[in-house]
Amino acid sequence: MRNGYLGRRTLITAIGLAAALPALSADLPAPSPDDNLNAVLWDQTSVEAQANALGAYALGRIRLDEALTDKNWTAAPVEQTGNFQDFPPAIILDVDDTILNTSPYQARNITAGTSFKPDTWTQYVNAQQDKPIAGAVEFTQYAASKGVKVFYVTNRTADEEGPTVEEMKRFGFPMGDNVDTFLSAKEQPDWGSAKGTRRTFIAKNYRILLMFGDNFGDFTDDYKGTVEDRQKAFEANKAHFGHDWIAIANPTYGSFESAPYKGDYKLPPEEQRRMKQDALKPWDGK
């Protein structure tokens, strides 16, 4: 009798729970699928992301000390021409997701079901919601303490410079004193999204020791094209990486993402996704 009672009681409890589950599920609608979810989760919450950045900036200190002892060292062989050996030393860093973590904007797009738009991006910049990338403030301060001018070459636009500089000063990034070291996109007519003209501008008066970025375009203007085009450009430049070019991992956005669909942003998202999936090289299961 006891076993029978317990069996009926267990059955009744199970039925009650099952009946309650649909109500609970109705209160918690399933999130919409988003290709960027895991990448932003990694970027915003993982200790691995922090560890990667700390390692990159620790390597930067080592390379900086080496570069300061070698008059012929330059990280910009294309832009650095002539007799640059006695120029004062400088380094160049990208801003977004190289020294400032912009994951709140990416997370907003995921949770709101939206995508990058210039107007919402500017609103985000004005709100000053970034956090420093791990190790970035300390490294730039170390460089400045060695007499190295710290330049920031960013594709934030000139009208976004004010709130960005204000935020960076609050975090403790060195800002160049009487030298304009924040070089934004469109600040001058030939300063477009490609950064070569700004590197050339700096190289006229400074010996560029190191460059830091999260995107291939932070180091070379040969960053566009197909996956194969980018790989070819990388092979031609790979000796720089870990030496005078230091990359910060960023899986959330960048020119890598658009390469499979050749940067054709007019394609429907479904077609972009299909072409990205086609670019994968899966295990055949054998």
C-alpha positions, 0 to 999 in steps of 0.5 A: 500500500505504501509503495502504491501511495508513493507511486500515485503521489509521485505521478500527481506531483509530476503532472502538476509540475508539467502543467506549471511548465508552460506558464513558466515558459510563457513568462520567459520567451526564448531569446532570438538567435544571434550569430554574435552571442558567444563572441560577446559573452566571451568578450564581456565575461570571460577571464580568458579575454582578460588573460589574452589582453594582459599577455599582449600588453606584457609582451608590448613592454618587452618589445618596447624596451627592445625597440628603444635600444635599436635606432633602426627599429620601426613598426611602419616600414611602408610609411616610415621613410627617409632618415627616421633613426633620430626621430622621437619614439612613438607607438600607435594604438587603435581605440575600440576593443584594443584599449577600450572594451565596447562590449556593452554596445554589442550586447545591446544589439544582441538583447534588442535584436538590432545591429550596428548603426552609426546613430546608435553608435554615436549615442553609445560613445556619448554615453561613455560606457566603455571599460579599459581593456585589461593592461592597456592603461598600465602599458600606455602609462609605461610607454609615456614614462619612457618618453614615448609619445602615445598616439591613438589612431581610431575610426571613431569620427571627429564628432565622437572625439570629445566624449572619447577623450574625456573618457580616456582621460578619466581612465588615465590614458596619456593624451599627449600634453601639447600634441594632438595624439587622438587621430580620428577618422575624417579629421582631415580630408584624406583620413578615411577608414584606412589608416595608412595616411594617419600612420604616414602623418605620424611617421613624418615626425616620429619613429613608430616603434609598435602598433596595437590593434584588434583588426588587420586594418590597424596594421596595414591597408591591405586588410580588405578582400576575400579570405584568401586575399587577407591570408596572402596579405597576412603571410607577407606581414606575419613576421611583424606580429608578436614583434612590432605589431601586437594583436588584441583578440576580438571575435565580436566584429571586424574585417574578418567577418565580412570577408566571406561575403566580400564586404557586400553589406547589401546582401540579406543577413541570411545570405551573409550567414550562408556564405560565412558557413560556406567558408568553414572547413568542417570535419567530415565525421570520419 
